[in-house]
Amino acid sequence: MKPYIELFFAFFKIGAFTFGGGYAMIPLIRNEAVFKRKWLNDTDFVEMLAVAQSMPGPVALNTALFIGNRRQGFKGSLAAGFGVILPSFIIILLIALFFTQFKDNPLVERIFKGIRPAVVALIAAPLIQLGKSTGITLKTLWIPIAVALSVWLLNVSPILIIVLSIAGGIAYYKFIVQNRKERGNGTD
């Protein structure tokens, strides 16, 4: 029973003290699961995060479910998933109950405006860290920038980018990585 409680409270703490949604939770989840509790190594975390991002649903919940499953199977997924969503559920329930009393309060409006820059920083920090751990360098930095700009400015569908990225990854592996292996001068 102790491992389930440990999973629940680890993710409950993350869910309770993170503003800004799933991407703002990623550095806290990484710190808890990789560095503090050593449930995963950094490579496994990055790979698991890539899968969690590609699945439908909130990235923080998907991440919690994957880590919970990795630690304790299906019941671990339930404990971690319930832990990460319960704080949000409680907060939203309380806001819904009392929202009409403070929705036009200038202090509340200022608090939320003050939180916005912190949320941007909380999202930017893990992106930079994950970029470094996935091999993005100054030489390859143009790729995520080009993708972001094409989605934002040119209204290119993210689905098209994902499909083209999958095709490009398969082609790269099939024609470049395998050729290097066949010639004996590559390790990928």
C-alpha positions as CSV (number, residue, x, y, z in Angstrom):
1,M,0.0,0.0,0.0
2,K,2.9,2.4,0.7
3,P,4.1,2.7,-2.9
4,Y,0.6,3.7,-4.0
5,I,0.4,6.4,-1.3
6,E,3.9,7.6,-2.2
7,L,2.8,7.9,-5.9
8,F,-0.5,9.6,-4.9
9,F,1.1,12.2,-2.6
10,A,4.1,12.9,-5.0
11,F,1.7,13.8,-7.8
12,F,-0.8,15.5,-5.4
13,K,1.9,17.9,-4.3
14,I,2.8,18.6,-7.9
15,G,-0.8,19.2,-8.9
16,A,-1.6,21.4,-5.8
17,F,1.4,23.7,-6.2
18,T,1.7,24.3,-9.9
19,F,0.1,27.1,-11.8
20,G,-0.2,27.1,-15.6
21,G,-1.3,23.6,-16.6
22,G,0.5,20.5,-17.7
23,Y,3.6,22.0,-19.3
24,A,4.3,24.1,-16.1
25,M,4.2,20.8,-14.2
26,I,6.8,19.0,-16.3
27,P,9.9,20.4,-14.5
28,L,8.4,19.5,-11.1
29,I,7.4,16.0,-12.3
30,R,10.9,15.6,-13.8
31,N,12.6,16.7,-10.5
32,E,10.4,14.4,-8.4
33,A,10.6,11.3,-10.7
34,V,14.1,11.6,-12.0
35,F,16.2,13.5,-9.5
36,K,14.6,13.1,-6.1
37,R,12.9,9.7,-6.2
38,K,15.0,8.1,-9.0
39,W,11.9,6.4,-10.4
40,L,13.3,7.0,-14.0
41,N,16.5,8.1,-15.5
42,D,16.5,11.2,-17.6
43,T,16.5,9.4,-21.0
44,D,13.5,7.3,-20.0
45,F,11.7,10.5,-18.8
46,V,12.3,12.3,-22.0
47,E,11.1,9.3,-24.1
48,M,8.1,8.8,-21.8
49,L,7.3,12.6,-22.1
50,A,7.4,12.3,-25.9
51,V,4.8,9.6,-25.8
52,A,2.7,11.4,-23.2
53,Q,2.7,14.5,-25.4
54,S,1.6,12.5,-28.5
55,M,-1.3,10.9,-26.7
56,P,-4.7,12.6,-26.4
57,G,-5.3,14.2,-23.0
58,P,-3.5,16.5,-20.7
59,V,0.3,16.0,-20.7
60,A,0.6,16.1,-16.9
61,L,-2.0,13.4,-16.5
62,N,-0.5,11.3,-19.2
63,T,2.9,11.6,-17.6
64,A,1.6,10.7,-14.2
65,L,-0.2,7.7,-15.6
66,F,3.0,6.5,-17.4
67,I,5.1,6.9,-14.3
68,G,2.5,5.3,-12.1
69,N,2.3,2.4,-14.5
70,R,6.0,2.0,-14.6
71,R,6.3,2.0,-10.8
72,Q,3.3,-0.1,-9.8
73,G,1.3,-1.2,-12.9
74,F,-2.4,-0.3,-13.3
75,K,-3.0,0.5,-9.7
76,G,0.1,2.8,-9.7
77,S,-1.4,4.6,-12.7
78,L,-4.6,5.1,-10.8
79,A,-2.8,6.5,-7.7
80,A,-0.6,8.8,-9.7
81,G,-3.4,10.0,-12.0
82,F,-5.8,10.6,-9.1
83,G,-3.1,12.4,-7.2
84,V,-2.3,14.8,-10.1
85,I,-6.0,15.7,-10.9
86,L,-7.5,15.8,-7.4
87,P,-6.0,19.3,-6.5
88,S,-7.3,20.8,-9.8
89,F,-10.7,19.2,-9.2
90,I,-10.9,20.6,-5.7
91,I,-9.7,24.1,-6.8
92,I,-12.1,24.3,-9.7
93,L,-15.0,23.1,-7.5
94,L,-14.2,25.8,-4.9
95,I,-13.9,28.4,-7.7
96,A,-17.2,27.4,-9.2
97,L,-18.9,27.6,-5.8
98,F,-17.5,31.0,-4.9
99,F,-16.6,32.6,-8.3
100,T,-19.5,35.1,-8.4
101,Q,-18.3,36.6,-5.2
102,F,-14.8,37.5,-6.4
103,K,-14.7,37.4,-10.2
104,D,-14.7,41.2,-10.5
105,N,-12.4,41.8,-7.5
106,P,-9.5,44.0,-8.8
107,L,-7.0,42.2,-6.4
108,V,-7.9,38.8,-7.9
109,E,-7.5,40.2,-11.4
110,R,-4.0,41.6,-10.5
111,I,-3.0,38.3,-8.9
112,F,-3.8,36.4,-12.1
113,K,-2.1,39.0,-14.2
114,G,1.0,38.7,-12.0
115,I,1.0,34.9,-12.3
116,R,1.1,35.0,-16.2
117,P,4.8,35.9,-16.6
118,A,5.8,33.2,-14.0
119,V,3.8,30.6,-16.0
120,V,5.7,31.6,-19.1
121,A,9.0,31.1,-17.3
122,L,7.8,27.8,-15.9
123,I,7.0,26.5,-19.4
124,A,10.2,27.9,-21.0
125,A,12.6,26.4,-18.4
126,P,11.7,22.8,-19.0
127,L,11.6,23.3,-22.8
128,I,15.2,24.5,-22.6
129,Q,16.3,21.6,-20.3
130,L,14.4,19.0,-22.4
131,G,15.9,20.5,-25.6
132,K,19.4,20.1,-24.2
133,S,18.7,16.5,-23.1
134,T,17.3,15.5,-26.5
135,G,20.3,16.8,-28.4
136,I,19.1,20.2,-29.6
137,T,22.1,22.4,-30.1
138,L,22.7,25.8,-31.7
139,K,23.2,23.9,-34.9
140,T,19.8,22.2,-34.8
141,L,17.8,25.0,-33.0
142,W,16.4,26.2,-36.3
143,I,14.1,23.1,-36.4
144,P,11.8,23.9,-33.5
145,I,11.9,27.6,-34.3
146,A,10.9,26.9,-37.9
147,V,8.1,24.6,-36.7
148,A,6.8,27.1,-34.2
149,L,6.9,30.0,-36.7
150,S,5.2,27.9,-39.4
151,V,2.3,27.0,-37.1
152,W,2.0,30.5,-35.7
153,L,2.6,32.7,-38.8
154,L,1.7,30.4,-41.7
155,N,-1.1,28.5,-40.1
156,V,0.5,25.2,-41.0
157,S,-1.4,22.3,-39.3
158,P,0.4,20.7,-36.4
159,I,-0.9,17.4,-37.7
160,L,0.8,17.9,-41.0
161,I,4.1,18.7,-39.2
162,I,3.7,15.6,-37.0
163,V,3.1,13.4,-40.1
164,L,6.0,14.9,-42.0
165,S,8.3,14.5,-38.9
166,I,7.3,10.9,-38.6
167,A,8.1,10.3,-42.3
168,G,11.3,12.2,-42.0
169,G,12.4,10.2,-38.9
170,I,11.6,6.9,-40.7
171,A,13.5,8.0,-43.8
172,Y,16.5,9.3,-41.7
173,Y,16.7,6.0,-39.8
174,K,16.1,3.8,-42.9
175,F,18.5,5.5,-45.3
176,I,21.2,7.2,-43.1
177,V,21.4,5.4,-39.8
178,Q,21.1,1.9,-41.3
179,N,23.6,2.8,-44.1
180,R,26.1,3.9,-41.4
181,K,25.6,0.6,-39.5
182,E,26.1,-1.4,-42.7
183,R,29.3,0.4,-43.4
184,G,30.4,-0.1,-39.8
185,N,31.0,3.5,-38.9
186,G,27.9,4.4,-37.0
187,T,26.5,3.4,-33.6
188,D,22.9,4.5,-33.9
